[in-house]
Amino acid sequence: MTIVEPDSPLPVRTLIANTLLGALPAEGLDALCAAAMVRHYKRNTLLCAAGRAVKHVWLVNEGRIEIFYRRTDGQESMVGAFGSSHWCVWVALFAEQPLNQDISAAAGSTLISVPAVAMRRVLAEHASIYPLLIAEIAVRMQLLMQWVGQSAVGNSEQRLAGLLHALGQLENRHESPRCLRASQTRLAQALGMHRHSVSKGLDALQGRGLIRAAYSRIELLDPDGLCDFSLGPANPDGQD
């Protein structure tokens, strides 16, 4: 169920200004705020289906936007996530071809939705914003390449550590400690592992003092330690 809040008490202008778009002049912010709409999603909700042109971009206020690759047989894998204070999704806004992935809002999420047409118009009128936008995309690309490379050579525990570190960087890098809301099922889908293996991996990482895991909530107690562990040599315990 989606609740549209045209008279939302959220400080939309302030929230947009706290992102890279805060570098826009006043008239640019005015144009975005005039087009923006606050939406709250009580359930997991598909925002844009694979193969469809993106008609909106979204700023996450609470919750998360997830990007999924889904096969025709129903199998799916989470391939991206956007947390609080992040825009989703710049690449789809400018790509000539639609994404081959589904974009979904997680249950309980509150988003600021801006029509893609309005966003493109504002950015075209204020091209000085593009270097900041490219830099934000570059951060995601660097983390993605690091995790893809690490996951090809690390064992299951290291792959999990690398994914948690990347999600922490992408979703809640300004919080201390960084907290993730991610179920074991979602993590298993992203890693291509069984849920039981993810559960064992979380227990092991908690035993190392790197995280504190509860139901669908993971505190990253030592993000740098997670990164170092994920990139280090294979564990002496012989895990796969």
Phi, psi and omega in degrees: 000134180250132176248118176269132185240081181296333179249037182298141176284357179300136176283078189303314182298317180296318181295319177293319181294338179279358175259186179301337180286356173296344177282353177291149172291169186304321183292329176292316177296321178302316182295318179293316182295326179294331182266348188283151177221135177272131180229138178242134184245113180285331181235165172304127188224131177287123179267320180207123182281152176306138179085355179257145177293139179286124181259349178220159163242154189230136171258123182280121173265311175225150178088219187197148167255135181240145177246128186239142165261125182236136177267164181294338180275005177097348177293142181217157178218133176282123184245001178191156179209145180231123181257194185306136177074014178248144174269140175231127002219121187299318184302315180294333181294328186246351182292142178289326179255144176299155176294151175266015181237155175275142175250124186228146172268132177287153179304136179086006183277145171241124185236150168259116185259129178236128178304138181300324180299316180294319180295315179300319181296314181296316180294323178295326180281342182227068188296345180295347180281342187300319178302323178292320179295316179297321179297322179293318177298321182297323178300315179295319180296318180296316179295320179297314181295322178297315183290320179299315179294317181294320184291339180284338184241345182275163174278179188299321180293320179292322177298318178296316179300317180296320179294316179298318178298315180297316179297322178297321178292323186276328189262312191222049187290346182263355179272153176217117353288157179288132182240136176245142170251099184212124179285159177298328178296315179296318179296319179298320178297318181293327184267347185069035182240166173284149180301323180298322179294322177295318179300315178297320180295319178297318177299319181293317179293326175293321177297333177277356180079017183270331182220168167230117187251133171229186183298115177056019178221128182230121175267128177269096184288329183219078182302319179295322178294322176300315180297313181299318180295319182294331183264355184280183179293162179302149182296145177291349181279358173079023178295149175284000000 
